[in-house]
Amino acid sequence: ILDLMKFSLKKYKFDVIHANTGKEAIIKYEQFSPEFILTDIYMPDLDGFEVYKQIQEIALKRLENPKFKFVTSEDSLEIIKKVKSLGSELILK
């Protein structure tokens, strides 16, 4: 599914920066400051919500406002509410 998402985004002329872990995503955010972040909720080191929190802290200091979309296969009401409370959207895989 990751390859399909990358292909689709590149097709529409988005520059795609890939990270394999939450920690790597934070490092790449610090380097590239993307305007849009697509993150899985469940990752081995940090979950997507922790990635969101840490990137938002960095973004606030830089006066940036990246947009997030969360990806998951879980469609529980708790997850949906948490994503909505962050002003973000959920993509079900």
C-alpha positions as CSV (number, residue, x, y, z in Angstrom):
1,I,0.0,0.0,0.0
2,L,2.9,2.3,0.7
3,D,4.3,2.0,-2.8
4,L,0.8,2.7,-4.2
5,M,0.5,5.9,-2.1
6,K,4.0,7.0,-3.2
7,F,3.2,6.4,-6.8
8,S,-0.1,8.2,-6.6
9,L,1.4,11.3,-4.9
10,K,4.3,11.4,-7.3
11,K,1.9,11.2,-10.2
12,Y,0.3,14.4,-9.0
13,K,3.7,16.1,-8.8
14,F,4.2,15.8,-5.0
15,D,7.7,15.4,-3.7
16,V,7.7,12.3,-1.6
17,I,10.0,11.9,1.4
18,H,9.8,8.4,2.9
19,A,10.5,7.4,6.5
20,N,10.4,3.8,7.9
21,T,9.9,4.7,11.5
22,G,8.4,7.5,13.6
23,K,11.8,8.7,14.8
24,E,13.0,8.8,11.2
25,A,9.9,10.8,10.2
26,I,10.7,13.4,12.9
27,I,14.3,13.7,11.7
28,K,13.1,14.1,8.1
29,Y,10.6,16.8,9.2
30,E,13.4,18.7,10.8
31,Q,15.5,18.5,7.5
32,F,12.8,19.1,4.9
33,S,9.8,20.8,6.7
34,P,7.1,19.2,4.5
35,E,3.7,20.9,4.3
36,F,1.8,17.6,4.3
37,I,2.5,14.5,6.4
38,L,0.9,11.1,5.8
39,T,1.6,8.8,8.8
40,D,0.6,5.4,9.8
41,I,-0.9,5.3,13.3
42,Y,0.9,2.0,14.3
43,M,4.6,1.9,13.9
44,P,7.3,-0.1,15.7
45,D,9.0,2.8,17.6
46,L,6.5,5.7,17.9
47,D,2.9,5.7,17.0
48,G,1.5,8.3,14.6
49,F,0.0,10.4,17.4
50,E,3.4,10.7,19.1
51,V,5.0,11.6,15.8
52,Y,2.2,14.2,15.3
53,K,2.9,15.7,18.8
54,Q,6.7,15.9,18.4
55,I,6.4,17.4,14.9
56,Q,3.9,19.9,16.0
57,E,6.3,21.0,18.8
58,I,9.0,21.6,16.2
59,A,6.6,23.3,13.8
60,L,5.3,25.7,16.4
61,K,8.9,26.9,17.1
62,R,9.4,27.4,13.3
63,L,6.0,29.0,12.8
64,E,5.0,26.2,10.5
65,N,1.7,24.4,10.2
66,P,2.0,21.0,8.5
67,K,-1.2,19.2,7.6
68,F,-1.5,15.5,8.8
69,K,-3.4,12.6,7.5
70,F,-3.4,9.4,9.5
71,V,-3.4,5.9,7.9
72,T,-4.7,2.8,9.7
73,S,-6.6,-0.4,9.2
74,E,-8.4,0.2,12.5
75,D,-11.7,2.1,12.3
76,S,-12.6,2.1,16.0
77,L,-14.6,5.1,17.2
78,E,-11.8,6.0,19.6
79,I,-9.2,6.3,16.8
80,I,-11.7,8.3,14.6
81,K,-12.4,10.7,17.5
82,K,-8.7,11.2,18.3
83,V,-7.8,11.9,14.7
84,K,-10.8,14.4,14.4
85,S,-9.8,16.1,17.6
86,L,-6.4,16.9,16.0
87,G,-8.2,18.5,13.1
88,S,-6.9,15.8,10.8
89,E,-8.3,13.1,8.5
90,L,-8.2,9.3,8.7
91,I,-7.4,7.1,5.7
92,L,-8.5,3.5,6.1
93,K,-6.3,0.9,4.4
